[in-house]
Amino acid sequence: MDLSHLHIAAIDDDEDDLVLLQLRLEDALGGGLRFAPFANVDRGVRYVTSERPDVLLLDYRLGARSGLDVLRDLREAGYGGAVLV
């Protein structure tokens, strides 16, 4: 299976974690990866609901909200992609 063109979004309020995650994914999956990192939860949610990435990587602790709260909102908005919390 060719995963090099996978569309992945990540929501994590720690920007350093997002940078590290991007580097690891690019190393593992190569240059065709489409990666959209978001340190701002609201921007990330808007992106995911409009762009529908294949996979969402979602931090469990996002300031005042939990990743499970955000996941619930995304599911209610119709996002059905794979999510890793």
C-alpha atoms as a printed R data frame, in Angstrom:
   type eleno elety resid chain resno       x      y      z
1  ATOM     1    CA   MET     A     1   0.000  0.000  0.000
2  ATOM     2    CA   ASP     A     2   1.374  3.409 -1.010
3  ATOM     3    CA   LEU     A     3   1.005  5.822  1.914
4  ATOM     4    CA   SER     A     4   3.110  8.605  0.421
5  ATOM     5    CA   HIS     A     5   0.062 10.672 -0.582
6  ATOM     6    CA   LEU     A     6  -1.732 10.366  2.715
7  ATOM     7    CA   HIS     A     7  -3.471 13.512  4.000
8  ATOM     8    CA   ILE     A     8  -2.873 13.852  7.746
9  ATOM     9    CA   ALA     A     9  -3.957 16.644 10.076
10 ATOM    10    CA   ALA     A    10  -2.803 17.081 13.652
11 ATOM    11    CA   ILE     A    11  -4.221 19.181 16.472
12 ATOM    12    CA   ASP     A    12  -1.903 19.664 19.438
13 ATOM    13    CA   ASP     A    13  -1.471 22.767 21.562
14 ATOM    14    CA   ASP     A    14   2.287 22.100 21.826
15 ATOM    15    CA   GLU     A    15   3.972 23.474 18.693
16 ATOM    16    CA   ASP     A    16   7.218 21.601 19.415
17 ATOM    17    CA   ASP     A    17   5.319 18.307 19.361
18 ATOM    18    CA   LEU     A    18   3.803 19.245 16.003
19 ATOM    19    CA   VAL     A    19   7.225 19.961 14.502
20 ATOM    20    CA   LEU     A    20   8.610 16.660 15.786
21 ATOM    21    CA   LEU     A    21   5.561 14.797 14.513
22 ATOM    22    CA   GLN     A    22   5.919 16.331 11.063
23 ATOM    23    CA   LEU     A    23   9.594 15.394 10.861
24 ATOM    24    CA   ARG     A    24   8.863 11.798 11.888
25 ATOM    25    CA   LEU     A    25   6.006 11.426  9.429
26 ATOM    26    CA   GLU     A    26   8.010 12.879  6.546
27 ATOM    27    CA   ASP     A    27  10.873 10.528  7.372
28 ATOM    28    CA   ALA     A    28   8.570  7.511  7.483
29 ATOM    29    CA   LEU     A    29   6.248  8.318  4.578
30 ATOM    30    CA   GLY     A    30   8.341 10.425  2.230
31 ATOM    31    CA   GLY     A    31   7.806 13.640  0.353
32 ATOM    32    CA   GLY     A    32   4.265 13.120 -0.934
33 ATOM    33    CA   LEU     A    33   2.788 13.450  2.524
34 ATOM    34    CA   ARG     A    34   0.224 16.207  2.991
35 ATOM    35    CA   PHE     A    35   0.501 17.269  6.632
36 ATOM    36    CA   ALA     A    36  -1.540 20.043  8.227
37 ATOM    37    CA   PRO     A    37  -0.492 20.858 11.814
38 ATOM    38    CA   PHE     A    38  -2.610 23.068 14.094
39 ATOM    39    CA   ALA     A    39  -1.682 24.435 17.514
40 ATOM    40    CA   ASN     A    40  -4.955 26.377 17.586
41 ATOM    41    CA   VAL     A    41  -7.829 23.986 18.276
42 ATOM    42    CA   ASP     A    42 -10.551 26.062 16.614
43 ATOM    43    CA   ARG     A    43  -8.543 26.472 13.403
44 ATOM    44    CA   GLY     A    44  -7.783 22.766 13.389
45 ATOM    45    CA   VAL     A    45 -11.434 21.840 13.808
46 ATOM    46    CA   ARG     A    46 -12.457 24.166 10.963
47 ATOM    47    CA   TYR     A    47  -9.774 22.632  8.739
48 ATOM    48    CA   VAL     A    48 -10.742 19.044  9.524
49 ATOM    49    CA   THR     A    49 -14.447 19.626  8.944
50 ATOM    50    CA   SER     A    50 -13.825 21.358  5.611
51 ATOM    51    CA   GLU     A    51 -10.817 19.455  4.188
52 ATOM    52    CA   ARG     A    52 -11.596 15.952  5.518
53 ATOM    53    CA   PRO     A    53  -8.070 14.539  5.991
54 ATOM    54    CA   ASP     A    54  -7.586 10.770  5.820
55 ATOM    55    CA   VAL     A    55  -6.237 10.685  9.368
56 ATOM    56    CA   LEU     A    56  -6.445 13.069 12.318
57 ATOM    57    CA   LEU     A    57  -3.869 12.958 15.101
58 ATOM    58    CA   LEU     A    58  -5.486 14.582 18.112
59 ATOM    59    CA   ASP     A    59  -3.830 15.427 21.416
60 ATOM    60    CA   TYR     A    60  -5.743 14.247 24.474
61 ATOM    61    CA   ARG     A    61  -5.179 17.465 26.440
62 ATOM    62    CA   LEU     A    62  -5.940 20.670 24.580
63 ATOM    63    CA   GLY     A    63  -6.000 23.417 27.172
64 ATOM    64    CA   ALA     A    64  -9.535 23.784 28.505
65 ATOM    65    CA   ARG     A    65 -10.898 21.027 26.251
66 ATOM    66    CA   SER     A    66 -10.022 17.385 25.924
67 ATOM    67    CA   GLY     A    67  -9.296 15.644 22.665
68 ATOM    68    CA   LEU     A    68 -12.375 13.511 23.263
69 ATOM    69    CA   ASP     A    69 -14.544 16.660 23.431
70 ATOM    70    CA   VAL     A    70 -13.068 17.819 20.125
71 ATOM    71    CA   LEU     A    71 -13.584 14.369 18.608
72 ATOM    72    CA   ARG     A    72 -17.227 14.404 19.677
73 ATOM    73    CA   ASP     A    73 -17.695 17.797 17.984
74 ATOM    74    CA   LEU     A    74 -16.013 16.546 14.806
75 ATOM    75    CA   ARG     A    75 -18.174 13.428 14.663
76 ATOM    76    CA   GLU     A    76 -21.298 15.549 15.134
77 ATOM    77    CA   ALA     A    77 -20.089 17.740 12.236
78 ATOM    78    CA   GLY     A    78 -19.875 14.630 10.055
79 ATOM    79    CA   TYR     A    79 -16.140 13.910 10.048
80 ATOM    80    CA   GLY     A    80 -15.755 10.162  9.644
81 ATOM    81    CA   GLY     A    81 -12.017  9.788  9.075
82 ATOM    82    CA   ALA     A    82  -9.613  7.806 11.202
83 ATOM    83    CA   VAL     A    83  -8.664  9.514 14.476
84 ATOM    84    CA   LEU     A    84  -5.813  8.741 16.834
85 ATOM    85    CA   VAL     A    85  -6.123 10.440 20.230
